[in-house]
Amino acid sequence: MRTITSTAQIQPQSTAQIMMIRPAQFGFNAETAASNEFQDASLQGTEEHEVQKLAQEEFDLMVSQMEKTGVNVHIFEDNEDLHRPDAVFSNNWVSFHQSGKVVLYPMMAENRRNERRRDIIEELEKNYKVEEIIDLTYFEKEGKFLEGTGSMVLDRRYKIAYACLSPRTHPDVLNAFADALGYELVMFSASDENDKAIYHTNVIMCVGDIFAIVCLEAIKDPDERFLVRSTLEETNKYVVEISLEQVHHFAGNMLMIRNRDQDKFLVMSTQAYESLTKTQREILNDYARIIHSDLSVIEHHGGGSARCMMTEIHLPKK
């Protein structure tokens, strides 16, 4: 059984501080579509102004629901100076850690690299302690990528990073992350029904404090499947399995957060919620109150869902 040896190492899995980017130019991104089966290619070329308007409405509704529960959402506006169709998926370029470390990640699509914004980090520094910025973006020159907490699902308490390898998730960058932050890596391969690599780990997996949601069906190698399940169980997680069919409805793309009163919530899209069975909903509601919001435009055009839109701020407050 894994244990945490020192109380100084204990970190909450969830936070009440969330950073989100309100989109200004949201739309279908042709540069990411080749490796993202969740984008609906038939939507390419649809009316951009209308798509942008609907995406902003979905974003605002999701933020409103979170704020009503007592979650502190730090909203930053995207702008039209640079073309950033995926800016709403902020968890891919940065992560914030209890140690005061901030990590910047190498992105596969060139038109996503300008999503990285130092001005956001500088603004957050007014209220949070930033001890070090770990810049892994130099791996882009080597054609190696790691797209933040899309590529990795972190168990922050036990310092374990789960990662399914894909064109967007390279083992060399994973090892650099692990060395810099003291994480153990659980690496595996995952694919859909057509043996196409799952592009991001967070579409098949969500780790809470005492529960985990995972599509073990996507992990075809029995040894790797056993490794993932056994590691979750050794870290005291109740495992809720979802199917590949549910994954296609973004049922793996969830995030547990807290409010100011330490109440726990599990945020997901309405599509994800409706794909869950009655039993799955009841089990998850026992661990954290479910919040769901309609994100159908963002999901179909962008190929990401609720978890991709939220970047947790675990930095210590000043």
C-alpha positions in Angstrom: 0.0 0.0 0.0 1.4 3.4 -1.0 1.7 5.9 1.9 2.4 9.6 2.2 5.4 9.8 4.5 5.3 13.4 5.6 2.4 15.8 6.2 4.5 18.4 4.5 4.1 16.5 1.3 0.3 16.3 1.5 -1.5 18.3 -1.1 -5.2 18.5 -1.7 -6.3 16.9 -5.0 -8.7 19.7 -5.7 -8.8 23.4 -5.4 -11.4 26.2 -5.2 -9.2 28.4 -7.4 -9.7 27.9 -11.2 -8.3 29.9 -14.1 -10.3 30.0 -17.4 -9.9 31.9 -20.7 -13.0 33.4 -22.3 -12.7 32.7 -26.0 -12.5 35.5 -28.6 -11.9 33.5 -31.8 -13.1 30.0 -31.0 -13.6 27.7 -33.9 -12.6 24.5 -35.7 -8.8 24.1 -35.7 -7.6 22.2 -38.7 -4.1 21.9 -37.3 -5.3 19.8 -34.4 -7.9 17.7 -36.2 -5.6 15.0 -37.5 -4.8 13.8 -34.0 -8.1 14.6 -32.3 -10.9 12.2 -33.2 -13.3 14.2 -31.1 -13.4 17.1 -33.5 -16.2 16.9 -36.0 -14.5 17.5 -39.3 -17.9 18.1 -41.0 -18.1 21.4 -39.1 -15.0 22.9 -40.7 -15.9 26.1 -42.5 -19.2 26.7 -40.6 -20.1 30.3 -39.8 -17.3 31.4 -37.5 -19.2 34.4 -36.0 -22.1 32.3 -34.9 -19.9 29.5 -33.5 -17.9 32.1 -31.6 -21.1 33.6 -30.1 -22.4 30.2 -29.0 -19.1 29.2 -27.5 -19.0 32.3 -25.4 -22.6 31.6 -24.2 -21.6 28.1 -23.2 -18.5 29.4 -21.5 -20.4 32.1 -19.5 -23.1 29.6 -18.4 -20.5 27.1 -17.1 -18.6 29.9 -15.2 -21.9 31.1 -13.7 -22.8 27.6 -12.5 -19.3 27.2 -10.9 -19.4 30.7 -9.2 -22.8 30.0 -7.8 -21.4 27.1 -5.8 -18.6 29.3 -4.3 -15.7 28.4 -6.6 -13.3 31.3 -7.3 -13.0 31.5 -11.1 -10.2 33.8 -12.4 -11.4 34.7 -15.9 -9.0 36.1 -18.5 -10.2 37.4 -21.8 -8.7 36.1 -25.0 -8.2 38.8 -27.7 -8.3 39.1 -31.4 -4.7 40.2 -31.9 -3.6 36.6 -32.5 -5.5 33.7 -34.0 -6.1 31.3 -31.0 -9.1 29.1 -31.9 -8.4 26.8 -28.9 -7.6 29.4 -26.3 -10.5 28.2 -24.2 -8.6 24.9 -23.5 -6.1 26.6 -21.1 -5.0 23.5 -19.2 -2.8 22.4 -22.2 -0.2 25.2 -21.9 0.3 25.7 -18.2 -0.1 24.1 -14.8 0.2 25.7 -11.3 1.6 23.7 -8.3 1.5 23.9 -4.5 5.3 24.2 -4.5 5.0 27.5 -6.2 6.2 26.1 -9.5 4.6 27.0 -12.8 5.1 24.7 -15.8 4.9 25.8 -19.4 4.4 23.0 -21.9 5.3 22.2 -25.5 2.3 22.1 -27.8 2.0 20.1 -31.0 0.0 22.5 -33.2 2.0 25.6 -34.0 -1.1 27.8 -33.9 -1.7 26.8 -30.3 1.8 27.9 -29.0 0.7 31.5 -28.9 -1.8 30.6 -26.2 1.0 30.7 -23.7 0.7 34.1 -22.0 3.2 35.5 -19.5 0.8 38.3 -18.7 -1.6 35.8 -17.1 1.1 34.4 -14.9 2.2 38.0 -13.9 -1.4 38.9 -13.0 -1.8 35.8 -10.9 1.5 36.6 -9.2 -0.2 39.6 -7.5 -2.1 37.2 -5.3 -0.1 33.9 -5.5 3.5 33.0 -4.9 5.4 31.9 -7.9 8.8 30.4 -6.9 9.9 29.1 -10.3 8.8 28.9 -13.9 9.8 25.5 -15.5 9.8 26.1 -19.3 9.6 22.8 -21.2 8.7 24.5 -24.5 12.3 23.9 -25.9 11.1 20.3 -26.7 9.1 21.8 -29.5 12.3 22.1 -31.5 12.8 18.4 -31.2 9.2 17.6 -32.2 8.4 16.3 -28.7 5.2 17.4 -26.9 3.4 17.3 -23.6 0.1 19.2 -23.5 -0.2 19.9 -19.8 -3.0 18.3 -17.8 -4.5 17.1 -21.1 -1.6 14.8 -21.7 -1.3 14.0 -18.0 -3.9 13.3 -15.3 -2.3 14.2 -12.0 -2.8 12.6 -8.6 -1.4 15.6 -6.8 -1.6 14.0 -3.3 0.5 11.0 -4.2 2.5 12.8 -6.9 1.6 10.4 -9.7 1.2 11.4 -13.3 -0.9 9.1 -15.5 -0.2 9.5 -19.2 -1.2 7.7 -22.3 1.4 8.1 -24.9 0.4 9.7 -28.2 1.7 12.2 -30.8 1.0 14.9 -28.2 2.5 13.1 -25.2 6.2 12.1 -25.5 8.0 10.1 -22.8 11.1 12.4 -22.9 9.0 15.4 -21.9 7.1 13.3 -19.3 10.5 12.4 -17.7 11.5 16.1 -17.7 8.3 17.0 -15.9 8.7 14.2 -13.4 12.3 15.1 -12.6 11.4 18.8 -12.1 8.4 18.2 -9.9 9.2 14.9 -8.2 6.4 12.9 -9.8 6.2 9.1 -10.5 5.0 8.3 -14.0 2.4 5.7 -15.0 2.7 5.6 -18.8 0.6 3.4 -21.0 -0.9 3.2 -24.5 -4.6 3.8 -25.1 -6.7 3.6 -28.3 -10.2 3.7 -29.5 -12.3 1.0 -31.3 -10.3 1.6 -34.5 -6.9 1.4 -32.8 -6.4 5.1 -33.2 -4.3 6.5 -30.3 -6.3 8.5 -27.7 -4.9 12.0 -28.1 -5.1 13.1 -24.5 -5.2 11.2 -21.2 -7.9 13.4 -19.7 -10.5 12.2 -22.2 -10.4 8.7 -20.7 -9.5 9.4 -17.1 -10.3 11.6 -14.1 -8.7 11.3 -10.7 -10.4 12.6 -7.6 -9.4 12.3 -4.0 -10.9 8.9 -3.2 -12.3 8.0 -6.6 -11.2 7.7 -10.2 -13.0 7.5 -13.5 -11.2 5.5 -16.2 -11.9 3.7 -19.4 -9.8 0.6 -18.9 -11.3 -0.8 -22.2 -9.1 1.8 -24.1 -5.9 0.3 -22.5 -5.5 -2.8 -24.7 -2.3 -4.2 -23.1 -3.3 -6.3 -20.1 -0.2 -5.5 -18.2 -0.6 -1.8 -18.6 -4.3 -2.1 -17.7 -3.4 -3.9 -14.6 -0.7 -1.3 -13.8 -3.2 1.6 -14.0 -5.9 -0.1 -12.0 -3.6 -1.4 -9.3 -1.9 2.0 -8.9 -5.3 3.6 -8.5 -6.4 1.1 -6.0 -3.1 1.3 -4.1 -3.7 5.0 -3.7 -7.1 4.4 -2.2 -9.3 5.2 -5.2 -12.7 3.7 -5.8 -12.5 2.9 -9.6 -15.6 3.8 -11.7 -15.1 2.3 -15.1 -16.6 3.9 -18.2 -16.9 2.5 -21.7 -15.3 3.8 -25.0 -18.9 4.7 -26.1 -19.1 7.0 -23.0 -15.6 8.4 -23.7 -17.0 9.6 -27.1 -19.5 11.6 -25.1 -16.6 13.1 -23.0 -17.5 11.1 -19.9 -13.8 10.9 -19.0 -13.3 14.6 -19.3 -14.3 15.7 -15.8 -12.6 17.6 -12.9 -13.2 17.6 -9.2 -13.1 21.0 -7.7 -13.9 22.5 -4.3 -15.7 25.7 -3.1 -14.7 28.1 -0.3 -16.5 25.9 2.2 -14.5 22.8 1.1 -17.6 21.2 -0.5 -16.6 19.0 -3.4 -18.0 19.2 -7.0 -17.5 17.2 -10.1 -17.7 19.3 -13.2 -18.6 17.8 -16.6 -20.6 18.6 -19.7 -24.3 17.8 -20.1 -23.4 15.3 -22.8 -21.0 13.5 -20.5 -23.6 13.5 -17.7 -26.3 12.1 -19.9 -24.0 9.3 -21.1 -23.5 8.0 -17.5 -25.7 5.2 -16.2 -28.0 5.9 -13.2 -25.7 3.8 -11.0 -22.6 5.7 -12.1 -24.3 9.0 -11.4 -25.3 7.9 -7.9 -21.8 6.6 -7.1 -20.1 9.8 -8.3 -22.7 12.0 -6.5 -21.7 10.2 -3.3 -18.1 11.5 -3.7 -18.8 15.0 -5.2 -21.9 16.9 -6.2 -22.2 16.8 -10.0 -22.4 20.1 -11.9 -23.0 19.8 -15.7 -23.4 22.4 -18.4 -24.2 22.2 -22.1 -20.9 22.5 -24.0 -22.0 20.9 -27.3 -20.6 23.7 -29.6 -17.2 23.7 -27.8 -17.1 19.9 -27.8 -17.9 19.3 -31.4 -15.9 22.1 -32.9 -12.9 22.0 -30.5 -12.8 18.4 -29.5 -12.4 19.2 -25.8 -14.9 19.5 -22.9 -15.3 20.7 -19.4 -12.0 19.5 -17.9 -10.0 21.0 -20.8 -11.4 24.4 -20.0 -10.3 24.5 -16.4 -6.8 25.1 -15.1 -6.4 24.5 -11.4 -4.4 27.1 -9.4 -2.6 25.2 -6.6 -0.1 28.0 -6.0 0.2 29.2 -2.3 -1.5 32.5 -1.7 0.5 35.5 -0.7 
